[in-house]
Amino acid sequence: MVLSQDGDGWRVKIKTKTSQVSYALSATEVEQAVLEAEQIYADVKCINNGQPRCMDCIHWETLKADCNVGCAEGRMTGGSFAKDCAYFWGHAD
């Protein structure tokens, strides 16, 4: 993953096993750009892998090995619940 300034904004380039993708970020500050780029990287990695796992989600608490929005299914299914999780796909209210 490479983060670079692009005019007034930021751009992230991510190399996968099969290709390279580049996305313009909405962030204007470097700190925001890093967070946004990390989320895009996690999404690209997950999609490219073809098997979304709870551990790839921004809501997964690594040290606790638990979902920090309270979805117990993540831990109970070994992380395979992500494919059905609204929080993972960003569709939760």
N, CA, C and O atoms as a Tinker XYZ file with bonds, in Angstrom:
   372  protein
     1  N      0.845000   -1.171000    0.000000    73     2
     2  CA     0.000000    0.000000    0.000000    64     1     3
     3  C      0.889000    1.233000    0.000000    63     2     4     5
     4  O      1.813000    1.348000    0.805000    81     3
     5  N      0.597000    2.159000   -0.920000    73     3     6
     6  CA     1.349000    3.404000   -1.011000    64     5     7
     7  C      0.358000    4.557000   -0.946000    63     6     8     9
     8  O     -0.596000    4.608000   -1.722000    81     7
     9  N      0.582000    5.468000   -0.033000    73     7    10
    10  CA    -0.251000    6.647000    0.134000    64     9    11
    11  C      0.516000    7.849000   -0.386000    63    10    12    13
    12  O      1.659000    8.074000    0.012000    81    11
    13  N     -0.100000    8.629000   -1.276000    73    11    14
    14  CA     0.596000    9.799000   -1.828000    64    13    15
    15  C     -0.360000   10.968000   -1.959000    63    14    16    17
    16  O     -1.572000   10.801000   -2.092000    81    15
    17  N      0.226000   12.162000   -1.916000    73    15    18
    18  CA    -0.564000   13.371000   -2.063000    64    17    19
    19  C     -0.913000   13.548000   -3.535000    63    18    20    21
    20  O     -0.085000   13.320000   -4.416000    81    19
    21  N     -2.160000   13.962000   -3.786000    73    19    22
    22  CA    -2.651000   14.144000   -5.144000    64    21    23
    23  C     -3.372000   15.485000   -5.203000    63    22    24    25
    24  O     -4.577000   15.556000   -4.962000    81    23
    25  N     -2.645000   16.535000   -5.519000    73    23    26
    26  CA    -3.223000   17.873000   -5.491000    64    25    27
    27  C     -3.551000   18.275000   -4.068000    63    26    28    29
    28  O     -2.675000   18.293000   -3.204000    81    27
    29  N     -4.821000   18.599000   -3.821000    73    27    30
    30  CA    -5.259000   18.957000   -2.468000    64    29    31
    31  C     -5.676000   17.748000   -1.647000    63    30    32    33
    32  O     -5.926000   17.873000   -0.448000    81    31
    33  N     -5.756000   16.579000   -2.274000    73    31    34
    34  CA    -6.211000   15.378000   -1.586000    64    33    35
    35  C     -5.132000   14.315000   -1.525000    63    34    36    37
    36  O     -3.940000   14.605000   -1.622000    81    35
    37  N     -5.579000   13.074000   -1.362000    73    35    38
    38  CA    -4.680000   11.937000   -1.215000    64    37    39
    39  C     -5.134000   10.803000   -2.113000    63    38    40    41
    40  O     -6.307000   10.729000   -2.479000    81    39
    41  N     -4.221000    9.928000   -2.466000    73    39    42
    42  CA    -4.490000    8.760000   -3.299000    64    41    43
    43  C     -3.774000    7.563000   -2.692000    63    42    44    45
    44  O     -2.654000    7.682000   -2.196000    81    43
    45  N     -4.436000    6.402000   -2.738000    73    43    46
    46  CA    -3.823000    5.174000   -2.257000    64    45    47
    47  C     -3.688000    4.209000   -3.428000    63    46    48    49
    48  O     -4.615000    4.043000   -4.221000    81    47
    49  N     -2.524000    3.576000   -3.526000    73    47    50
    50  CA    -2.286000    2.536000   -4.517000    64    49    51
    51  C     -2.048000    1.239000   -3.764000    63    50    52    53
    52  O     -1.252000    1.181000   -2.827000    81    51
    53  N     -2.753000    0.204000   -4.191000    73    51    54
    54  CA    -2.665000   -1.092000   -3.520000    64    53    55
    55  C     -2.359000   -2.158000   -4.554000    63    54    56    57
    56  O     -3.046000   -2.274000   -5.569000    81    55
    57  N     -1.332000   -2.927000   -4.288000    73    55    58
    58  CA    -0.961000   -4.021000   -5.175000    64    57    59
    59  C     -1.504000   -5.319000   -4.606000    63    58    60    61
    60  O     -1.246000   -5.659000   -3.451000    81    59
    61  N     -2.257000   -6.042000   -5.424000    73    59    62
    62  CA    -2.774000   -7.339000   -5.025000    64    61    63
    63  C     -1.973000   -8.423000   -5.739000    63    62    64    65
    64  O     -1.033000   -8.125000   -6.476000    81    63
    65  N     -2.345000   -9.667000   -5.519000    73    63    66
    66  CA    -1.640000  -10.761000   -6.184000    64    65    67
    67  C     -1.819000  -10.721000   -7.692000    63    66    68    69
    68  O     -0.939000  -11.155000   -8.435000    81    67
    69  N     -2.952000  -10.204000   -8.148000    73    67    70
    70  CA    -3.260000  -10.247000   -9.575000    64    69    71
    71  C     -3.248000   -8.899000  -10.274000    63    70    72    73
    72  O     -3.192000   -8.852000  -11.503000    81    71
    73  N     -3.299000   -7.809000   -9.537000    73    71    74
    74  CA    -3.359000   -6.492000  -10.185000    64    73    75
    75  C     -2.954000   -5.382000   -9.219000    63    74    76    77
    76  O     -2.546000   -5.630000   -8.084000    81    75
    77  N     -3.080000   -4.158000   -9.708000    73    75    78
    78  CA    -2.824000   -2.985000   -8.873000    64    77    79
    79  C     -4.025000   -2.062000   -9.009000    63    78    80    81
    80  O     -4.516000   -1.833000  -10.115000    81    79
    81  N     -4.499000   -1.531000   -7.884000    73    79    82
    82  CA    -5.636000   -0.618000   -7.897000    64    81    83
    83  C     -5.221000    0.706000   -7.281000    63    82    84    85
    84  O     -4.303000    0.767000   -6.464000    81    83
    85  N     -5.911000    1.763000   -7.684000    73    83    86
    86  CA    -5.617000    3.097000   -7.178000    64    85    87
    87  C     -6.934000    3.803000   -6.898000    63    86    88    89
    88  O     -7.847000    3.778000   -7.724000    81    87
    89  N     -7.031000    4.435000   -5.728000    73    87    90
    90  CA    -8.254000    5.117000   -5.338000    64    89    91
    91  C     -7.942000    6.518000   -4.831000    63    90    92    93
    92  O     -6.984000    6.729000   -4.088000    81    91
    93  N     -8.765000    7.464000   -5.248000    73    91    94
    94  CA    -8.698000    8.815000   -4.682000    64    93    95
    95  C     -9.417000    8.785000   -3.341000    63    94    96    97
    96  O    -10.489000    8.192000   -3.220000    81    95
    97  N     -8.835000    9.415000   -2.347000    73    95    98
    98  CA    -9.421000    9.431000   -1.003000    64    97    99
    99  C    -10.175000   10.729000   -0.792000    63    98   100   101
   100  O     -9.863000   11.741000   -1.420000    81    99
   101  N    -11.159000   10.709000    0.081000    73    99   102
   102  CA   -11.923000   11.914000    0.389000    64   101   103
   103  C    -11.249000   12.762000    1.465000    63   102   104   105
   104  O    -11.603000   13.926000    1.650000    81   103
   105  N    -10.289000   12.189000    2.167000    73   103   106
   106  CA    -9.612000   12.887000    3.268000    64   105   107
   107  C     -8.717000   14.010000    2.751000    63   106   108   109
   108  O     -8.165000   13.927000    1.654000    81   107
   109  N     -8.585000   15.055000    3.556000    73   107   110
   110  CA    -7.701000   16.161000    3.203000    64   109   111
   111  C     -6.472000   16.215000    4.111000    63   110   112   113
   112  O     -5.438000   16.759000    3.723000    81   111
   113  N     -6.579000   15.662000    5.302000    73   111   114
   114  CA    -5.463000   15.622000    6.246000    64   113   115
   115  C     -4.804000   14.247000    6.213000    63   114   116   117
   116  O     -5.471000   13.245000    5.954000    81   115
   117  N     -3.509000   14.195000    6.471000    73   115   118
   118  CA    -2.773000   12.939000    6.374000    64   117   119
   119  C     -3.284000   11.880000    7.353000    63   118   120   121
   120  O     -3.339000   10.699000    7.012000    81   119
   121  N     -3.655000   12.292000    8.553000    73   119   122
   122  CA    -4.136000   11.331000    9.542000    64   121   123
   123  C     -5.420000   10.656000    9.067000    63   122   124   125
   124  O     -5.579000    9.442000    9.200000    81   123
   125  N     -6.331000   11.450000    8.512000    73   123   126
   126  CA    -7.582000   10.914000    7.975000    64   125   127
   127  C     -7.302000   10.028000    6.766000    63   126   128   129
   128  O     -7.935000    8.986000    6.590000    81   127
   129  N     -6.354000   10.446000    5.937000    73   127   130
   130  CA    -6.012000    9.686000    4.740000    64   129   131
   131  C     -5.452000    8.312000    5.094000    63   130   132   133
   132  O     -5.762000    7.326000    4.426000    81   131
   133  N     -4.633000    8.241000    6.137000    73   131   134
   134  CA    -4.072000    6.958000    6.567000    64   133   135
   135  C     -5.192000    6.021000    7.009000    63   134   136   137
   136  O     -5.206000    4.853000    6.622000    81   135
   137  N     -6.124000    6.514000    7.807000    73   135   138
   138  CA    -7.233000    5.677000    8.272000    64   137   139
   139  C     -8.103000    5.200000    7.108000    63   138   140   141
   140  O     -8.493000    4.034000    7.049000    81   139
   141  N     -8.401000    6.116000    6.185000    73   139   142
   142  CA    -9.219000    5.755000    5.028000    64   141   143
   143  C     -8.486000    4.746000    4.141000    63   142   144   145
   144  O     -9.092000    3.794000    3.650000    81   143
   145  N     -7.192000    4.956000    3.940000    73   143   146
   146  CA    -6.391000    4.046000    3.117000    64   145   147
   147  C     -6.308000    2.661000    3.750000    63   146   148   149
   148  O     -6.372000    1.655000    3.044000    81   147
   149  N     -6.167000    2.601000    5.062000    73   147   150
   150  CA    -6.111000    1.309000    5.748000    64   149   151
   151  C     -7.420000    0.544000    5.595000    63   150   152   153
   152  O     -7.413000   -0.677000    5.438000    81   151
   153  N     -8.547000    1.260000    5.642000    73   151   154
   154  CA    -9.844000    0.599000    5.467000    64   153   155
   155  C     -9.987000    0.075000    4.041000    63   154   156   157
   156  O    -10.468000   -1.040000    3.835000    81   155
   157  N     -9.577000    0.865000    3.065000    73   155   158
   158  CA    -9.646000    0.421000    1.674000    64   157   159
   159  C     -8.724000   -0.772000    1.461000    63   158   160   161
   160  O     -9.081000   -1.722000    0.764000    81   159
   161  N     -7.538000   -0.723000    2.061000    73   159   162
   162  CA    -6.612000   -1.850000    1.955000    64   161   163
   163  C     -7.241000   -3.133000    2.512000    63   162   164   165
   164  O     -7.148000   -4.196000    1.897000    81   163
   165  N     -7.876000   -3.023000    3.670000    73   163   166
   166  CA    -8.522000   -4.189000    4.280000    64   165   167
   167  C     -9.644000   -4.705000    3.387000    63   166   168   169
   168  O     -9.810000   -5.915000    3.232000    81   167
   169  N    -10.413000   -3.790000    2.799000    73   167   170
   170  CA   -11.499000   -4.200000    1.915000    64   169   171
   171  C    -10.971000   -4.898000    0.670000    63   170   172   173
   172  O    -11.491000   -5.940000    0.271000    81   171
   173  N     -9.939000   -4.328000    0.054000    73   171   174
   174  CA    -9.368000   -4.918000   -1.155000    64   173   175
   175  C     -8.776000   -6.288000   -0.843000    63   174   176   177
   176  O     -8.951000   -7.236000   -1.608000    81   175
   177  N     -8.082000   -6.386000    0.275000    73   175   178
   178  CA    -7.495000   -7.664000    0.682000    64   177   179
   179  C     -8.577000   -8.721000    0.867000    63   178   180   181
   180  O     -8.433000   -9.857000    0.416000    81   179
   181  N     -9.643000   -8.342000    1.523000    73   179   182
   182  CA   -10.742000   -9.259000    1.799000    64   181   183
   183  C    -11.437000   -9.684000    0.511000    63   182   184   185
   184  O    -11.686000  -10.871000    0.305000    81   183
   185  N    -11.746000   -8.737000   -0.344000    73   183   186
   186  CA   -12.434000   -9.038000   -1.605000    64   185   187
   187  C    -11.543000   -9.874000   -2.506000    63   186   188   189
   188  O    -12.012000  -10.818000   -3.142000    81   187
   189  N    -10.265000   -9.536000   -2.564000    73   187   190
   190  CA    -9.328000  -10.274000   -3.409000    64   189   191
   191  C     -9.155000  -11.707000   -2.916000    63   190   192   193
   192  O     -8.967000  -12.626000   -3.713000    81   191
   193  N     -9.219000  -11.890000   -1.608000    73   191   194
   194  CA    -9.092000  -13.224000   -1.017000    64   193   195
   195  C    -10.326000  -14.076000   -1.309000    63   194   196   197
   196  O    -10.239000  -15.299000   -1.417000    81   195
   197  N    -11.477000  -13.409000   -1.434000    73   195   198
   198  CA   -12.712000  -14.111000   -1.744000    64   197   199
   199  C    -13.415000  -14.724000   -0.552000    63   198   200   201
   200  O    -14.486000  -15.310000   -0.706000    81   199
   201  N    -12.841000  -14.604000    0.630000    73   199   202
   202  CA   -13.446000  -15.160000    1.838000    64   201   203
   203  C    -13.398000  -14.119000    2.948000    63   202   204   205
   204  O    -12.450000  -14.098000    3.733000    81   203
   205  N    -14.415000  -13.247000    3.025000    73   203   206
   206  CA   -14.401000  -12.240000    4.091000    64   205   207
   207  C    -14.436000  -12.899000    5.461000    63   206   208   209
   208  O    -15.182000  -13.853000    5.685000    81   207
   209  N    -13.636000  -12.391000    6.359000    73   207   210
   210  CA   -13.557000  -12.901000    7.729000    64   209   211
   211  C    -13.796000  -11.744000    8.691000    63   210   212   213
   212  O    -13.469000  -10.599000    8.378000    81   211
   213  N    -14.345000  -12.025000    9.821000    73   211   214
   214  CA   -14.569000  -10.992000   10.839000    64   213   215
   215  C    -13.262000  -10.293000   11.209000    63   214   216   217
   216  O    -13.262000   -9.106000   11.536000    81   215
   217  N    -12.168000  -11.016000   11.159000    73   215   218
   218  CA   -10.872000  -10.457000   11.524000    64   217   219
   219  C    -10.421000   -9.366000   10.548000    63   218   220   221
   220  O     -9.518000   -8.593000   10.872000    81   219
   221  N    -11.028000   -9.288000    9.368000    73   219   222
   222  CA   -10.709000   -8.265000    8.377000    64   221   223
   223  C    -11.515000   -6.989000    8.588000    63   222   224   225
   224  O    -11.249000   -5.975000    7.942000    81   223
   225  N    -12.484000   -7.030000    9.473000    73   223   226
   226  CA   -13.410000   -5.916000    9.693000    64   225   227
   227  C    -12.795000   -4.838000   10.592000    63   226   228   229
   228  O    -11.989000   -5.130000   11.475000    81   227
   229  N    -13.195000   -3.589000   10.345000    73   227   230
   230  CA   -12.692000   -2.489000   11.183000    64   229   231
   231  C    -13.244000   -2.570000   12.601000    63   230   232   233
   232  O    -12.696000   -1.951000   13.512000    81   231
   233  N    -14.321000   -3.325000   12.800000    73   231   234
   234  CA   -14.924000   -3.452000   14.124000    64   233   235
   235  C    -14.340000   -4.609000   14.938000    63   234   236   237
   236  O    -14.745000   -4.816000   16.082000    81   235
   237  N    -13.406000   -5.359000   14.375000    73   235   238
   238  CA   -12.817000   -6.492000   15.084000    64   237   239
   239  C    -11.744000   -5.999000   16.037000    63   238   240   241
   240  O    -10.835000   -5.275000   15.630000    81   239
   241  N    -11.840000   -6.378000   17.283000    73   239   242
   242  CA   -10.865000   -6.009000   18.309000    64   241   243
   243  C     -9.843000   -7.136000   18.397000    63   242   244   245
   244  O    -10.118000   -8.184000   18.982000    81   243
   245  N     -8.678000   -6.926000   17.823000    73   243   246
   246  CA    -7.674000   -7.975000   17.703000    64   245   247
   247  C     -7.216000   -8.510000   19.046000    63   246   248   249
   248  O     -7.134000   -9.725000   19.224000    81   247
   249  N     -6.919000   -7.641000   19.989000    73   247   250
   250  CA    -6.402000   -8.103000   21.278000    64   249   251
   251  C     -7.419000   -8.919000   22.056000    63   250   252   253
   252  O     -7.049000   -9.844000   22.780000    81   251
   253  N     -8.695000   -8.587000   21.915000    73   251   254
   254  CA    -9.741000   -9.323000   22.609000    64   253   255
   255  C    -10.280000  -10.476000   21.770000    63   254   256   257
   256  O    -10.990000  -11.337000   22.290000    81   255
   257  N     -9.952000  -10.503000   20.474000    73   255   258
   258  CA   -10.497000  -11.487000   19.530000    64   257   259
   259  C    -12.021000  -11.475000   19.606000    63   258   260   261
   260  O    -12.665000  -12.507000   19.795000    81   259
   261  N    -12.578000  -10.266000   19.452000    73   259   262
   262  CA   -14.015000  -10.096000   19.610000    64   261   263
   263  C    -14.479000   -8.908000   18.774000    63   262   264   265
   264  O    -13.698000   -8.011000   18.457000    81   263
   265  N    -15.759000   -8.916000   18.425000    73   263   266
   266  CA   -16.370000   -7.814000   17.675000    64   265   267
   267  C    -16.695000   -6.687000   18.647000    63   266   268   269
   268  O    -17.351000   -6.917000   19.663000    81   267
   269  N    -16.240000   -5.463000   18.345000    73   267   270
   270  CA   -16.484000   -4.383000   19.303000    64   269   271
   271  C    -17.852000   -3.722000   19.141000    63   270   272   273
   272  O    -18.148000   -2.762000   19.852000    81   271
   273  N    -18.703000   -4.212000   18.216000    73   271   274
   274  CA   -20.091000   -3.757000   18.175000    64   273   275
   275  C    -21.031000   -4.812000   18.752000    63   274   276   277
   276  O    -22.251000   -4.648000   18.723000    81   275
   277  N    -20.467000   -5.881000   19.268000    73   275   278
   278  CA   -21.241000   -6.860000   20.009000    64   277   279
   279  C    -21.835000   -8.014000   19.218000    63   278   280   281
   280  O    -22.730000   -8.695000   19.719000    81   279
   281  N    -21.368000   -8.255000   18.005000    73   279   282
   282  CA   -21.874000   -9.398000   17.231000    64   281   283
   283  C    -21.160000  -10.667000   17.685000    63   282   284   285
   284  O    -20.046000  -10.958000   17.251000    81   283
   285  N    -21.809000  -11.402000   18.550000    73   283   286
   286  CA   -21.211000  -12.632000   19.089000    64   285   287
   287  C    -20.994000  -13.686000   18.008000    63   286   288   289
   288  O    -20.174000  -14.589000   18.176000    81   287
   289  N    -21.725000  -13.573000   16.899000    73   287   290
   290  CA   -21.604000  -14.551000   15.814000    64   289   291
   291  C    -20.189000  -14.601000   15.249000    63   290   292   293
   292  O    -19.749000  -15.650000   14.780000    81   291
   293  N    -19.481000  -13.493000   15.288000    73   291   294
   294  CA   -18.115000  -13.452000   14.772000    64   293   295
   295  C    -17.212000  -14.435000   15.482000    63   294   296   297
   296  O    -16.467000  -15.181000   14.847000    81   295
   297  N    -17.280000  -14.432000   16.775000    73   295   298
   298  CA   -16.452000  -15.343000   17.560000    64   297   299
   299  C    -16.980000  -16.780000   17.487000    63   298   300   301
   300  O    -16.204000  -17.734000   17.424000    81   299
   301  N    -18.298000  -16.919000   17.496000    73   299   302
   302  CA   -18.904000  -18.257000   17.492000    64   301   303
   303  C    -18.687000  -18.999000   16.165000    63   302   304   305
   304  O    -18.651000  -20.229000   16.141000    81   303
   305  N    -18.543000  -18.252000   15.066000    73   303   306
   306  CA   -18.380000  -18.895000   13.754000    64   305   307
   307  C    -16.933000  -18.928000   13.299000    63   306   308   309
   308  O    -16.645000  -19.347000   12.178000    81   307
   309  N    -16.035000  -18.499000   14.140000    73   307   310
   310  CA   -14.627000  -18.472000   13.749000    64   309   311
   311  C    -14.324000  -17.396000   12.719000    63   310   312   313
   312  O    -13.305000  -17.457000   12.031000    81   311
   313  N    -15.202000  -16.417000   12.614000    73   311   314
   314  CA   -14.985000  -15.290000   11.706000    64   313   315
   315  C    -15.706000  -15.398000   10.384000    63   314   316   317
   316  O    -15.686000  -14.450000    9.599000    81   315
   317  N    -16.347000  -16.527000   10.108000    73   315   318
   318  CA   -17.010000  -16.692000    8.815000    64   317   319
   319  C    -18.340000  -15.946000    8.727000    63   318   320   321
   320  O    -18.933000  -15.884000    7.650000    81   319
   321  N    -18.820000  -15.380000    9.831000    73   319   322
   322  CA   -20.066000  -14.616000    9.833000    64   321   323
   323  C    -19.952000  -13.335000    9.009000    63   322   324   325
   324  O    -20.977000  -12.772000    8.624000    81   323
   325  N    -18.758000  -12.864000    8.730000    73   323   326
   326  CA   -18.557000  -11.587000    8.032000    64   325   327
   327  C    -19.323000  -11.504000    6.723000    63   326   328   329
   328  O    -19.810000  -10.429000    6.370000    81   327
   329  N    -19.443000  -12.592000    6.002000    73   327   330
   330  CA   -20.123000  -12.568000    4.708000    64   329   331
   331  C    -21.591000  -12.169000    4.850000    63   330   332   333
   332  O    -22.196000  -11.708000    3.882000    81   331
   333  N    -22.174000  -12.340000    6.042000    73   331   334
   334  CA   -23.574000  -12.014000    6.285000    64   333   335
   335  C    -23.767000  -10.811000    7.210000    63   334   336   337
   336  O    -24.901000  -10.467000    7.543000    81   335
   337  N    -22.704000  -10.186000    7.617000    73   335   338
   338  CA   -22.766000   -9.135000    8.637000    64   337   339
   339  C    -22.979000   -7.746000    8.024000    63   338   340   341
   340  O    -22.218000   -7.320000    7.155000    81   339
   341  N    -24.003000   -7.058000    8.479000    73   339   342
   342  CA   -24.295000   -5.707000    7.985000    64   341   343
   343  C    -23.215000   -4.707000    8.399000    63   342   344   345
   344  O    -22.912000   -3.782000    7.646000    81   343
   345  N    -22.637000   -4.882000    9.578000    73   343   346
   346  CA   -21.566000   -3.990000   10.013000    64   345   347
   347  C    -20.342000   -4.129000    9.135000    63   346   348   349
   348  O    -19.699000   -3.134000    8.802000    81   347
   349  N    -20.011000   -5.354000    8.756000    73   347   350
   350  CA   -18.845000   -5.603000    7.911000    64   349   351
   351  C    -18.976000   -4.884000    6.575000    63   350   352   353
   352  O    -18.020000   -4.274000    6.095000    81   351
   353  N    -20.157000   -4.957000    5.978000    73   351   354
   354  CA   -20.382000   -4.381000    4.655000    64   353   355
   355  C    -20.820000   -2.919000    4.717000    63   354   356   357
   356  O    -21.043000   -2.291000    3.682000    81   355
   357  N    -20.941000   -2.378000    5.926000    73   355   358
   358  CA   -21.278000   -0.958000    6.066000    64   357   359
   359  C    -22.726000   -0.636000    5.815000    63   358   360   361
   360  O    -23.045000    0.490000    5.431000    81   359
   361  N    -23.626000   -1.600000    6.021000    73   359   362
   362  CA   -25.046000   -1.371000    5.778000    64   361   363
   363  C    -25.854000   -1.263000    7.062000    63   362   364   365
   364  O    -27.084000   -1.280000    7.014000    81   363
   365  N    -25.203000   -1.155000    8.188000    73   363   366
   366  CA   -25.922000   -1.074000    9.471000    64   365   367
   367  C    -26.273000    0.377000    9.759000    63   366   368   369
   368  O    -25.535000    1.293000    9.397000    81   367
   369  N    -27.398000    0.572000   10.408000    73   367   370
   370  CA   -27.827000    1.936000   10.754000    64   369   371
   371  C    -27.145000    2.421000   11.998000    63   370   372
   372  O    -27.385000    3.546000   12.435000    81   371
